[in-house]
Amino acid sequence: MVTLIDMRPRGERPRHPEKAHRPDQPMLPKPPWIRVRSPGSEGFFATRAIVRAHGLATVCEEAGCPNIGECWQQRHATMMIMGEICTRACAFCNVTTGRPLPLDANEPQRVAEAVAALGLQHVVITSVDRDDLDDGGAAHFAAVIETVHATSPETSIEVLIPDFLRKERGLERVAAARPDVLNHNLETVPSLYVRIRPGARYFHSLRLLQQAKEIDPSLFTKSGLMVGLGETRDEILQVMDDLRSADVDFLTIGQFLAPSRKHAEVKRYMPPDEFAELKRIALAKGFLLVSASPMTRSSYHADDDFRRLKAARVAALASRS
């Protein structure tokens, strides 16, 4: 477990204190298929204004998502709850590491009001890791889901949850709030966990996804994988098999892009045709839905994907009858 405590005022501490003394990593030049639309549309600024007005954080901003311009133009912002400071120190992530602030009891209502103001039919809610809390923040997560349900009953809710490592019944508390989609990203292959995701445990995360489906078989489950960190093709295929053994419905695969030279190194840029091949293989293994492309991220096109996910389940059930 990696938990960092920094008592200095927020403005005086680095964003990633645990990475400050690491040597700079080499950075491969980006290939022509890695292109990002610069944010600046009217829709982008309207979305940002709503987020700011409700005093909310988004993973789009905190993690430096390359798709923020496209998504926010359509008012699709992924809410990040429980603060902007994470207790983990993952080598791939741009979210600030340190000692988080106390939970804000008013946050569930502010999130619900922002969802209504944005007019979202489908919302993705994620969080930082909160290893400092007895339940990992599960009760707070559930309160956000329940408040959004109450305020916008027609809006489907997708949650991207932490692993609740050593937090008894954390998953059960979130599942009881009845999100429509429960996502927990494996992120990378098991052999890279110590280097890339040192605070987590691969088989714990895998079991979390399996338990979610055991708790509620009707729940859609989802997980994501980054490529370009040094994993092999065989390792990617093994992760697919592991996820199918946990009855996961939806797999996302995207290219890792290093936020800075202090983060993990991009070992390789996977070309689009290899993503297409991975998608074909994953669908053949039995996933209901697969999104695989260089710019795929967990919540990218999540609203459209949820409609496709529901349709894929109906088709799968019909084919068995």
C-alpha positions, 0 to 999 in steps of 0.5 A: 500500500502506498499512502503519502502524507504531506502537511505543507499547504497545498500551494507549496507542495508538488503535484507528485511529491513521490515522483519529484526525485525520479530520473526523467523518462525518455519520451517517444515522439507521438505517431500521426494517429495520436491527435488531440482536439484543442478545447475551446468550443462554446460547449466546452466553456459552458460545461466548464462553467457548470462544473465550476459553479457547483464546486466540483472536480472532474477526472477529465481535468485532474488526470489530463484526459486528451479527450476533454475538448470533444467530451465537454463540447457535448457536456459529458464531464466525468465527476471525480468525487471525494476530493482532488488528492489521492492516497495512491501513487500510480506511475501512470496517473496525473491526479495529485498524490498526498493527504486528502481533505475531509469529505464534503457532506454537501458534495452528493447534492452538488453532483446531482445538481450539476448532472441536472444542469448539464442535462445528462442522460448518462453520467460517469462518476469516479473518485480518488482512492481514499485509503485514509477512510475506514470504508474507503469512501464507499458510503460517500460514493453510495450517497452520490449515486442515491442523490443523483437517482433521486434528482434525475431518475431517468439518468443512468449512472456509471461508476468507476470505483477504487479497489476498496483494498482492505475495506470490508463491505465497501463494494457491497455498499456501492452496489446496494446504491444500484448504479447501472454500470460498475467499472473498475480498471485493471489498468495493466497486466499483472507483471507490471503492477509493482512498477505501474500500480504499486498500491493495488493487487491484480487479483484483488481487483479481478475478484472485485469485478467478479464479486460485483456480478455475484452481488447483482447479476443484472449489473453491467461490469466494465474494466479497462486496460492501457497498452504501451507500458511494456506488456506483451500480446500474450499478457493482454490476451491473458487479461482478457481471459481473466476478465471473462472468467470474472464475467465482465461485460465491457472491456476498454483498451487505450494507449497510455500517454505519459503525463510527464517525464516523471511518470512511467515511460511509453515503451510503444505506440500501438497502431490502430490496426492492432487495436482493431485486432484486439477488439476482434479477439475480445469480442470472440472471447465473449465480451458484450462490448469492446472499445479499443483504439489509441484514444479510448478512455474509460468514460469516452463515449460512455453514453453511446456505449451504454445504449450499445451495451444494453442492446448487446445483452438483449441480443445475447439473451435472444440468441440463447433462447 
